[in-house]
Amino acid sequence: MSILEIGIWSFPVLLIMIFLRIPIGLSMLIAGFVGSYLVTGSWLPIMSKMKNETYSTFSSYSLSIVPLFLLMGQFATLGGMSQALFKAAETWMGHKKGGVAMAAIGACAGFGSICGSSLATAATMSQVALPELRRYGYSGKLATGTLAAGGTLGILIPPSFVLVIYAILTEQNIAKLFVAAFVPGLLAAVGYIIAISIYVRIFPDSAGSRERAPYKERFRSLLDVWPVLVIFLAVVGGIYSGWFTPTEGAAVGAAGTGLLALVNGGLTWKTLIESILSTASATAMIFFIVFGASIYNGFLALSHVPVELANWVVELGLNPWAVLVLILCIYLVLGCVMDSLSMILLTIPIFFPIVTVLDYGLGSEEFALWFGIVVLIVVEVGLITPPVGMNLFVINSMANETPLSSTFKGVVPFIMSDLIRTAILVMFPSITLVLLRLLY
């Protein structure tokens, strides 16, 4: 068996290990370790790489942003930001048909701007919004589908640690990637609200009604939201203005949310220790996946798989847009069985060299940023795609009275919204790049 064949066969073997419930990080580590041995015929090179890769991966300055964003999400929850965001959105939109569900989407978007994690956004907002959705007569199908979809905004609206991982893999500017994600993130929230509006008109019994809140109450609710706006502007605005790096911005955000949680009484010695332990656990999981991916990607480079695949695609003479659509379809399929971070780490080193040799009418940097956002959107769809959409299980576990099948059905309108938005952003890259071109 040739070196190239070993590299190609490693991919189905890796997928089989994942299907057998072997952790994704360990699966990639095993595939990379064994594959490198088969290519080199010796354990010494791979053992040396394991030693060097461990240090270079975990000492990365760019990766230090991940635990800081995770800690910021922990502190944001303790500071009551999720409740404040949902309350404000509900007082302004709750009286509309489907308004409480729309408010949940708005609150998810706001919380995602200071959290950066899809699962954390979904879990946190469900604790706040599910009781209100039940109270006003929303069906379990619509309620759980809304919150599962709303949670995906956490990985798209900056800051997002998945965007950070993509930026590291493709050697792109993190701040510019955050800028490029902003408009698609807003479009995602608007698309979900439109999906709810259409759904409740087709199925009017799925949503109850809430009395209109007086304007005095509406404006009062905004006063509780200003800390979220201040922290978001401090983090994102500081990064874009050049006051500090993305890692420093994450540290500022973590400090700001921690101070707010302390003032609001949510941060005590007990909750501080719990937050740090939870952040450490999540960081360890993410870093182990990154490490496993690094070993596996090193093996792929050794076997020349990415380069040979890129050359093969060029020789086929396929339309570049057809290649892009095929890649996005592969992401949709993988999203049914894998989480977002694993998909990015596993596939970007393979797909990115392929698409970069094709002509999409964009500069190399603009293309890399646009491609990253489009891929992240499709990965986001995978989080709410049956049968293994992670957000679906998180939300359904908190709504025990709603069958999982109902949650699967409830998320369909939001998947359709995502697919339409993806098609628009693929056909018109300037929508993604417009803010980037204005600021840079």
NORLINGI-V604213 format. One record per backbone hydrogen bond with DSSP energy under -0.5 kcal/mol. CO is the residue of the C=O (numbers start at 0). NH is the residue of the N-H. If there is no record, write none. Layout:
# NORLINGI-V604213
{{CO | NH} {CO | NH}}
This chain:
# NORLINGI-V604213
{{1 | 5} {2 | 6} {3 | 7} {4 | 8} {5 | 9} {6 | 10} {7 | 10} {7 | 11} {8 | 12} {9 | 13} {10 | 14} {11 | 15} {12 | 16} {13 | 17} {14 | 18} {15 | 19} {16 | 21} {17 | 20} {22 | 26} {23 | 27} {24 | 28} {25 | 29} {26 | 30} {27 | 31} {28 | 32} {29 | 33} {30 | 34} {31 | 35} {32 | 36} {33 | 37} {34 | 38} {35 | 39} {36 | 40} {42 | 46} {43 | 47} {44 | 48} {45 | 49} {46 | 50} {47 | 51} {48 | 52} {49 | 53} {50 | 54} {51 | 55} {52 | 56} {53 | 57} {54 | 58} {56 | 59} {59 | 63} {60 | 63} {61 | 64} {62 | 65} {62 | 66} {63 | 67} {64 | 68} {65 | 69} {66 | 70} {67 | 71} {68 | 72} {69 | 73} {70 | 74} {71 | 75} {72 | 76} {73 | 77} {74 | 78} {75 | 80} {76 | 79} {79 | 83} {80 | 84} {81 | 85} {82 | 86} {83 | 87} {84 | 88} {85 | 89} {86 | 90} {87 | 91} {88 | 92} {89 | 93} {90 | 212} {92 | 95} {93 | 99} {95 | 98} {97 | 101} {98 | 102} {99 | 103} {100 | 104} {101 | 105} {102 | 106} {103 | 107} {104 | 108} {105 | 109} {106 | 110} {107 | 111} {108 | 112} {110 | 113} {110 | 114} {111 | 115} {115 | 160} {116 | 120} {117 | 121} {118 | 122} {119 | 123} {120 | 124} {121 | 125} {122 | 126} {123 | 127} {124 | 128} {125 | 129} {127 | 131} {128 | 132} {129 | 133} {130 | 134} {131 | 135} {132 | 137} {133 | 136} {135 | 207} {138 | 142} {139 | 143} {140 | 144} {141 | 145} {142 | 146} {143 | 147} {144 | 148} {145 | 149} {146 | 150} {147 | 151} {148 | 151} {149 | 152} {150 | 153} {151 | 154} {151 | 155} {152 | 155} {152 | 156} {159 | 163} {160 | 164} {161 | 165} {162 | 166} {163 | 167} {164 | 168} {165 | 169} {166 | 170} {166 | 171} {172 | 176} {173 | 177} {174 | 178} {175 | 179} {176 | 180} {177 | 181} {178 | 181} {178 | 182} {179 | 183} {180 | 184} {181 | 185} {182 | 186} {183 | 187} {184 | 188} {185 | 189} {186 | 190} {187 | 191} {188 | 192} {189 | 193} {190 | 194} {191 | 195} {192 | 196} {193 | 197} {194 | 198} {195 | 199} {196 | 200} {197 | 201} {198 | 202} {202 | 205} {203 | 206} {205 | 138} {207 | 97} {213 | 216} {213 | 217} {214 | 218} {215 | 219} {216 | 220} {217 | 221} {218 | 222} {219 | 222} {219 | 223} {220 | 223} {221 | 224} {221 | 225} {224 | 227} {224 | 228} {225 | 229} {226 | 230} {227 | 231} {228 | 232} {229 | 233} {230 | 234} {231 | 235} {231 | 236} {232 | 236} {232 | 237} {233 | 237} {234 | 238} {235 | 239} {236 | 240} {237 | 241} {237 | 242} {237 | 243} {238 | 241} {244 | 248} {245 | 249} {246 | 250} {247 | 251} {248 | 252} {249 | 253} {250 | 254} {251 | 255} {252 | 256} {253 | 257} {254 | 258} {255 | 259} {256 | 260} {257 | 261} {258 | 262} {259 | 263} {260 | 265} {260 | 266} {261 | 264} {265 | 267} {267 | 271} {268 | 272} {269 | 273} {270 | 274} {271 | 275} {272 | 276} {273 | 277} {274 | 278} {275 | 279} {276 | 280} {277 | 281} {278 | 282} {279 | 283} {280 | 284} {281 | 285} {282 | 286} {283 | 287} {284 | 288} {285 | 289} {286 | 290} {287 | 291} {288 | 292} {289 | 293} {290 | 294} {291 | 295} {292 | 296} {293 | 297} {294 | 298} {295 | 299} {296 | 300} {297 | 301} {298 | 302} {299 | 303} {299 | 304} {300 | 303} {303 | 307} {304 | 308} {305 | 309} {306 | 310} {307 | 311} {308 | 312} {309 | 313} {310 | 314} {311 | 315} {312 | 316} {312 | 317} {313 | 316} {318 | 321} {318 | 322} {319 | 323} {320 | 324} {321 | 325} {322 | 326} {323 | 327} {324 | 328} {325 | 329} {326 | 330} {327 | 331} {328 | 332} {329 | 333} {330 | 334} {332 | 335} {333 | 336} {333 | 337} {335 | 387} {338 | 342} {339 | 343} {340 | 344} {341 | 345} {342 | 346} {343 | 347} {346 | 349} {346 | 350} {347 | 351} {349 | 353} {350 | 354} {351 | 355} {352 | 356} {353 | 356} {354 | 357} {357 | 359} {362 | 366} {363 | 367} {364 | 368} {365 | 369} {366 | 370} {367 | 371} {368 | 372} {369 | 373} {370 | 374} {371 | 375} {372 | 376} {373 | 377} {374 | 378} {375 | 379} {376 | 380} {377 | 381} {378 | 382} {379 | 382} {380 | 383} {381 | 384} {382 | 390} {382 | 391} {383 | 385} {384 | 387} {387 | 389} {388 | 391} {388 | 392} {389 | 393} {390 | 394} {391 | 395} {392 | 396} {393 | 397} {394 | 397} {394 | 398} {395 | 398} {398 | 401} {400 | 402} {402 | 405} {402 | 406} {403 | 407} {404 | 408} {405 | 409} {406 | 410} {408 | 411} {410 | 414} {411 | 415} {412 | 416} {413 | 417} {414 | 418} {415 | 419} {416 | 420} {417 | 421} {418 | 422} {419 | 423} {420 | 424} {421 | 425} {422 | 426} {423 | 427} {427 | 430} {427 | 431} {428 | 431} {428 | 432} {429 | 433} {432 | 436} {433 | 437} {434 | 438} {435 | 439}}
